[in-house]
Amino acid sequence: MIPALEPLFIGEFAGYREALILKDDSTPCLPMSELLKPDCLDQQLARFAMQYGAGDRRGLASMWTKHYFVRLIPPVVAASLILDWQVPVTLDRVAVVLDEQAKPLAFRLPHAGHSYQTAYADPFARFDDLVEGHLRPFIETVASHVRISPKVLWSNAGNYLEWLLGVLAAAMPDANLADGHALLAAKNTPDGRRNPLFQPVRYVQVQGQSDMKRQRRVCCVRYRVGGLAYCGNCPLAKLTSD
């Protein structure tokens, strides 16, 4: 655990206490430069697939990235928004801890990070290490290797980021989460490219229900894995009150 982040790991966030570890932690881990080599990635996806028996490779890869993103994104983004702390997560400096089924458990960092040294110009600057330094090369590599649309994997990442903002808002009503919301609300990046995290989730009215339903904009294709149905937020699922 990073001592500076300890105030985060209470209540619902206690499970993230060991999600970010440092170089002095002896837990076996795999450098990202090794994990994303074709042969190694194939090996880890095959290990992950064993729990399902059968399934489309794209669906399995998408589900694996869900495990990856849900361990990476919440502590990094919460550290930034709540503690104003920059966690060093650029892909080439990080190693990942995998369990027996190849699910990501933790990320080993080169150092503990630091408070932001300069004011950030916009939310893209605040989250540059995470989005451009880690998510983009990770998603591009995995998507190319398993031949899945990058939009699916970006949607997986955005889904957890949007979920996290809701959790933080409920737990800390006075927290300033504006940069997180702004990141998801921008159609384009400052240099004019399409923002791949733009509005990953929408809220829609369901017939017969008073509450709005949280729905992903892009399906995660988990239904391609044997024995699994649509997830609860799938845009392909029929919207009814049944």
C-alpha positions in Angstrom: 0.0 0.0 0.0 1.1 3.6 -0.6 1.0 5.4 2.7 -0.1 8.7 1.2 -3.3 7.0 -0.1 -4.3 5.4 3.2 -7.2 7.9 3.8 -8.9 6.4 0.7 -9.0 2.9 1.8 -12.0 2.9 4.2 -15.5 1.5 3.9 -16.3 0.4 0.3 -12.8 1.2 -0.8 -11.0 -1.0 1.8 -10.7 -3.7 -0.9 -8.3 -1.5 -2.8 -5.7 -1.2 0.0 -3.3 -3.6 -1.8 -4.3 -2.7 -5.4 -1.3 -0.4 -5.8 2.0 -1.7 -4.4 5.6 -0.5 -4.6 9.0 -1.9 -5.7 9.8 -3.2 -2.2 6.8 -5.5 -2.3 8.0 -9.0 -3.0 4.7 -10.3 -4.5 5.5 -12.0 -7.9 4.5 -9.8 -10.7 4.8 -9.4 -14.5 6.1 -6.3 -16.2 3.6 -4.9 -18.6 6.2 -5.0 -21.3 6.2 -8.8 -20.9 2.5 -9.2 -20.4 1.6 -7.5 -23.6 3.9 -9.6 -25.8 1.8 -11.8 -28.0 2.8 -15.2 -26.6 2.5 -14.1 -23.0 -0.9 -12.4 -23.6 -2.1 -15.6 -25.2 -0.9 -17.6 -22.3 -2.7 -15.4 -19.7 -5.9 -15.3 -21.7 -5.9 -19.0 -22.0 -5.5 -19.3 -18.2 -8.3 -16.9 -17.7 -10.5 -18.8 -20.2 -10.2 -22.1 -18.3 -12.9 -21.1 -15.8 -15.4 -20.7 -18.5 -14.8 -23.9 -20.6 -15.6 -22.3 -23.9 -16.2 -18.9 -25.5 -15.4 -16.5 -28.2 -11.9 -15.1 -27.8 -13.1 -11.5 -28.0 -15.7 -12.0 -25.3 -13.1 -13.5 -23.0 -10.6 -10.8 -23.7 -13.2 -8.1 -22.9 -14.1 -9.8 -19.6 -10.4 -10.0 -18.7 -10.0 -6.3 -19.3 -12.9 -5.6 -17.0 -11.0 -7.3 -14.1 -8.0 -5.2 -15.2 -9.7 -1.9 -15.2 -11.7 -2.3 -12.0 -8.5 -2.9 -10.1 -6.6 0.0 -11.8 -8.9 2.8 -12.4 -10.7 3.3 -9.0 -7.6 3.8 -6.8 -5.8 5.9 -9.4 -8.7 8.2 -10.1 -9.8 8.5 -6.5 -6.2 9.4 -5.5 -6.3 12.2 -8.1 -9.7 13.6 -7.4 -9.9 13.2 -3.6 -6.2 13.6 -2.5 -4.9 15.6 -5.5 -2.2 12.8 -5.8 -0.6 11.8 -9.0 0.0 8.0 -9.2 2.8 7.0 -11.7 1.0 4.5 -13.9 2.5 4.9 -17.4 2.5 1.5 -18.9 6.2 1.0 -19.4 6.8 1.6 -15.6 4.2 -0.7 -14.2 4.1 -4.5 -13.4 0.9 -6.4 -12.7 0.1 -9.1 -10.1 -2.1 -11.9 -11.5 -3.9 -14.6 -9.5 -4.1 -18.2 -10.5 -6.8 -17.5 -13.1 -4.8 -14.6 -14.6 -7.1 -12.0 -13.1 -5.3 -8.8 -12.3 -5.1 -8.2 -8.5 -2.6 -5.3 -8.1 -0.2 -3.1 -9.9 3.4 -2.5 -8.8 4.5 1.1 -9.3 8.0 2.6 -9.7 7.4 4.9 -6.8 4.7 6.3 -4.5 3.8 9.3 -6.7 3.4 12.8 -5.5 1.0 15.7 -5.2 0.5 17.5 -8.5 3.6 19.7 -9.1 1.8 22.2 -11.4 -1.8 23.2 -12.1 -3.3 21.0 -14.8 -4.9 22.9 -17.8 -7.8 20.5 -18.2 -9.0 17.1 -17.2 -7.0 15.5 -19.9 -3.8 16.9 -18.4 -4.8 15.7 -15.0 -5.4 12.1 -16.2 -2.7 12.0 -18.9 -0.6 9.4 -17.2 -3.6 7.1 -16.9 -5.4 7.7 -20.2 -2.6 8.4 -22.7 0.2 6.8 -20.8 -1.5 3.6 -19.8 -5.1 2.9 -21.1 -4.5 3.9 -24.7 -1.4 1.7 -25.4 -2.9 -1.1 -23.3 -6.2 -1.1 -25.2 -4.6 -0.7 -28.6 -2.3 -3.7 -28.0 -5.1 -6.0 -26.6 -7.6 -4.9 -29.2 -5.2 -5.5 -32.1 -4.1 -8.9 -30.8 -7.5 -10.4 -30.2 -9.2 -8.5 -33.1 -11.8 -6.8 -31.0 -13.0 -3.2 -31.5 -11.1 -0.8 -29.3 -14.5 0.9 -28.6 -15.5 -2.2 -26.5 -12.4 -2.0 -24.3 -12.6 1.8 -23.9 -16.3 1.3 -22.9 -15.2 -1.1 -20.3 -12.8 1.4 -18.9 -15.3 4.3 -19.1 -18.0 2.2 -17.4 -15.8 1.8 -14.3 -14.8 5.4 -14.3 -18.4 6.6 -14.5 -19.4 4.1 -11.7 -16.6 5.3 -9.5 -17.7 8.9 -9.8 -21.1 7.8 -8.5 -19.6 6.0 -5.6 -17.4 8.9 -4.6 -20.3 11.3 -4.9 -22.4 9.2 -2.6 -19.6 8.7 -0.1 -18.2 12.2 -0.1 -20.9 14.7 -1.2 -18.6 17.7 -0.9 -15.8 16.2 -3.0 -14.8 18.1 -6.2 -15.3 15.5 -9.0 -15.7 18.1 -11.8 -12.6 16.9 -13.7 -13.8 13.3 -13.7 -17.2 14.3 -15.1 -15.6 16.7 -17.6 -13.4 13.9 -18.9 -16.4 11.8 -19.7 -18.4 14.8 -21.1 -15.8 15.9 -23.7 -16.4 14.7 -27.2 -12.9 15.5 -28.2 -9.4 15.6 -26.7 -7.6 19.0 -26.7 -5.7 18.1 -29.8 -8.9 17.4 -31.7 -9.1 13.6 -31.6 -12.2 11.7 -30.6 -12.4 11.2 -26.9 -12.7 7.4 -26.4 -14.1 7.9 -22.9 -16.9 10.2 -24.1 -20.3 9.3 -22.4 -19.7 5.6 -21.8 -23.0 5.3 -19.8 -26.4 6.8 -20.3 -29.5 6.8 -18.1 -32.7 5.7 -19.8 -36.4 5.4 -18.8 -37.7 1.9 -18.5 -41.4 1.2 -19.0 -43.1 0.6 -15.7 -40.2 1.9 -13.6 -39.9 5.3 -12.0 -36.1 5.2 -11.6 -33.8 5.7 -14.6 -31.8 2.7 -15.7 -28.0 2.9 -16.0 -27.0 1.5 -19.4 -23.7 1.2 -21.2 -23.6 2.7 -24.7 -21.4 -0.1 -26.1 -21.9 -3.8 -25.3 -19.0 -5.6 -23.6 -19.8 -8.8 -25.7 -19.6 -11.0 -22.6 -22.6 -12.9 -24.1 -20.1 -14.5 -26.5 -18.7 -16.5 -23.6 -20.3 -19.8 -23.0 -23.0 -19.8 -20.3 -23.1 -16.1 -19.8 -26.0 -13.8 -20.5 -26.1 -10.0 -21.1 -24.8 -8.0 -18.2 -27.3 -5.9 -16.2 -26.3 -2.7 -18.0 -26.1 -4.1 -21.5 -27.5 -1.9 -24.3 -28.7 -5.0 -26.2 -30.9 -6.2 -23.4 -34.7 -5.5 -23.6 -35.7 -2.6 -21.4 -38.7 -3.8 -19.4 -39.7 -3.8 -15.8 -40.0 -7.7 -15.8 
